[in-house]
Structures are given as C-alpha cells and as structure tokens.
C-alpha cells in the first residue's frame, strides 16, 4: 500500500541541518584518512612490488605488507 506524500511525516529543519552537518564531518574524516594512507600505499607498491594489492581490507592488507617486509 502506497502512502500519499502529503500524509508522510516531514523532518524538522533543525534535525535535517544537524544530520547534514554530521554527514559532512564524517565524509571529511574519511577523506582525510584516505589522503594520509595513499602515499604509504604508493611507496609499498614501488619499493616492494605489491601492485596490485592481492587482498581487500585493512587486516589482510597489513598482513601482506608485513610478510613482504619480512621477506625483504
């Protein structure tokens, strides 16, 4: 059953503004972390020849990097 748009509850403007603020802050923090990790990833790929990285996820990538350094 579909509800009419006029009967749907609306979000108060203050709450919507707060939600947008926190969404922006979270997006900015994630972007900052990615920006800091990219040079490290590039150096690992250049120095140790891990290109492309054969795994996904932080724990698995850290394991591959540590094993590569240990082997080197």
The 8 nearest C-alpha neighbors of each residue, nearest first, counted from 0:
[[1, 2, 3, 4, 6, 7, 5, 8],
 [2, 0, 3, 4, 7, 6, 5, 8],
 [3, 1, 4, 0, 6, 7, 5, 8],
 [2, 4, 5, 6, 1, 7, 0, 8],
 [5, 3, 7, 6, 2, 8, 1, 9],
 [4, 6, 3, 7, 8, 2, 9, 1],
 [5, 7, 4, 3, 8, 2, 9, 1],
 [8, 6, 4, 5, 9, 3, 2, 10],
 [9, 7, 6, 10, 5, 4, 11, 3],
 [10, 8, 11, 7, 12, 6, 5, 4],
 [9, 11, 12, 15, 14, 8, 13, 7],
 [10, 12, 14, 13, 15, 9, 16, 8],
 [13, 11, 15, 14, 16, 10, 17, 9],
 [14, 12, 16, 15, 11, 17, 10, 18],
 [13, 15, 17, 16, 11, 12, 18, 10],
 [16, 14, 12, 18, 17, 13, 19, 11],
 [15, 17, 19, 13, 14, 18, 12, 20],
 [16, 18, 20, 14, 15, 19, 13, 21],
 [17, 19, 15, 21, 20, 16, 22, 14],
 [20, 18, 22, 16, 17, 21, 23, 15],
 [19, 21, 17, 23, 18, 22, 16, 24],
 [22, 20, 24, 23, 18, 19, 25, 17],
 [21, 23, 19, 25, 20, 24, 18, 26],
 [22, 24, 26, 20, 21, 25, 27, 19],
 [25, 23, 21, 27, 26, 22, 28, 20],
 [26, 24, 28, 22, 27, 23, 21, 29],
 [25, 27, 23, 29, 24, 28, 30, 22],
 [26, 28, 24, 30, 25, 29, 23, 31],
 [29, 27, 31, 25, 30, 26, 24, 32],
 [30, 28, 32, 26, 31, 27, 25, 33],
 [29, 31, 27, 33, 28, 32, 34, 26],
 [30, 32, 34, 28, 29, 33, 27, 35],
 [33, 31, 35, 29, 34, 30, 28, 36],
 [34, 32, 30, 36, 35, 31, 37, 29],
 [33, 35, 31, 32, 36, 37, 30, 38],
 [36, 34, 32, 33, 37, 31, 38, 39],
 [37, 35, 33, 39, 34, 38, 32, 40],
 [36, 38, 40, 39, 34, 35, 41, 33],
 [39, 37, 41, 40, 36, 42, 35, 34],
 [40, 38, 42, 37, 41, 36, 43, 35],
 [41, 39, 37, 43, 38, 42, 44, 36],
 [42, 40, 38, 44, 39, 43, 37, 45],
 [41, 43, 45, 39, 44, 40, 46, 38],
 [44, 42, 40, 46, 41, 47, 45, 39],
 [43, 45, 49, 48, 41, 50, 42, 47],
 [46, 44, 42, 43, 48, 47, 41, 49],
 [45, 47, 43, 44, 48, 42, 49, 41],
 [46, 48, 43, 49, 44, 45, 67, 68],
 [49, 47, 44, 45, 50, 46, 43, 51],
 [48, 50, 44, 52, 47, 51, 43, 45],
 [51, 49, 52, 44, 48, 53, 45, 43],
 [50, 52, 49, 53, 44, 48, 54, 40],
 [51, 53, 50, 49, 54, 60, 55, 44],
 [54, 52, 51, 55, 50, 49, 60, 63],
 [55, 53, 52, 60, 59, 56, 63, 51],
 [56, 54, 59, 60, 57, 53, 52, 58],
 [57, 55, 59, 58, 60, 54, 61, 62],
 [56, 58, 60, 59, 61, 55, 62, 54],
 [59, 57, 61, 60, 56, 62, 55, 63],
 [58, 60, 62, 61, 56, 57, 54, 63],
 [59, 61, 57, 63, 62, 58, 56, 54],
 [62, 60, 64, 58, 59, 63, 57, 65],
 [63, 61, 59, 65, 60, 64, 66, 58],
 [64, 62, 60, 66, 61, 65, 67, 59],
 [63, 65, 61, 67, 62, 66, 60, 68],
 [66, 64, 68, 62, 67, 63, 69, 61],
 [65, 67, 69, 63, 68, 64, 70, 62],
 [68, 66, 70, 64, 65, 69, 63, 71],
 [69, 67, 71, 65, 70, 66, 64, 47],
 [68, 70, 66, 67, 71, 65, 64, 63],
 [69, 71, 67, 68, 66, 65, 47, 64],
 [70, 68, 69, 67, 47, 66, 65, 46]]
